[in-house]
Amino acid sequence: MTTILKGLCLCGSVEKAVRFHDRVLAHGFHFDQVTYGTLINGLCKTGHTSAAIQVLRKIPHYGVAPDVFMYSAIIDSLCKDTLVSQAFHLFSEMLAKGISPDVITYSSLIFGLCLVGQYKEAVDLLNHMMLKNITPNVYTYSTLIDGLCKEGKIKDAKNVLAVMKKHGVKPDVVWLLIIA
């Protein structure tokens, strides 16, 4: 069932995926956490974030607990659509439910903050992330460095690069050329 839902979503047949989901439930079958994660991710990847949020809200009624992957997929989609305040609302909800964010969650939020020009908040979130012992990856740092450079904050970008190097994350060649 997971493969069918993923295929339908990736082919852009989101309505068919939702109908398939509804039919399976109507026949008394249930989906597991992996299948719901696949559906939510597929909905987000095809621009149907609202539908993904609806699925996230419904699944506890089917005995399935939302997880970090589901929340992160939706948070990422919201951030890409510059709906950063909604993404942070979902982030707060996730924390309140005891679901720990991961590097993907934080990277998506940092990307969203940079996208809407909130660079100080993005740097603060990077620092908060590290205080929570979540190690930023090259994408996390690159996202922030790119945003800072686009804003003309070269000194700040170099500071982030220094932190990146200090933590043993190697920048790719493109970032070294940009910052040099």
Stockholm file with secondary structure:
# STOCKHOLM 1.0

chainA/1-180         MTTILKGLCLCGSVEKAVRFHDRVLAHGFHFDQVTYGTLINGLCKTGHTSAAIQVLRKIPHYGVAPDVFMYSAIIDSLCKDTLVSQAFHLFSEMLAKGISPDVITYSSLIFGLCLVGQYKEAVDLLNHMMLKNITPNVYTYSTLIDGLCKEGKIKDAKNVLAVMKKHGVKPDVVWLLIIA
#=GR chainA/1-180 SS CHHHHHHHHHTTCHHHHHHHHHHHHHTTCCCCHHHHHHHHHHHHHTTCHHHHHHHHHHGGGGTCCCCHHHHHHHHHHHHHTTCHHHHHHHHHHHHHTTCCCCHHHHHHHHHHHHHTTCHHHHHHHHHHHHHTTCCCCHHHHHHHHHHHHHTTCHHHHHHHHHHHHHTTCCCCHHHHHHHC
#=GC SS_cons         CHHHHHHHHHTTCHHHHHHHHHHHHHTTCCCCHHHHHHHHHHHHHTTCHHHHHHHHHHGGGGTCCCCHHHHHHHHHHHHHTTCHHHHHHHHHHHHHTTCCCCHHHHHHHHHHHHHTTCHHHHHHHHHHHHHTTCCCCHHHHHHHHHHHHHTTCHHHHHHHHHHHHHTTCCCCHHHHHHHC
//
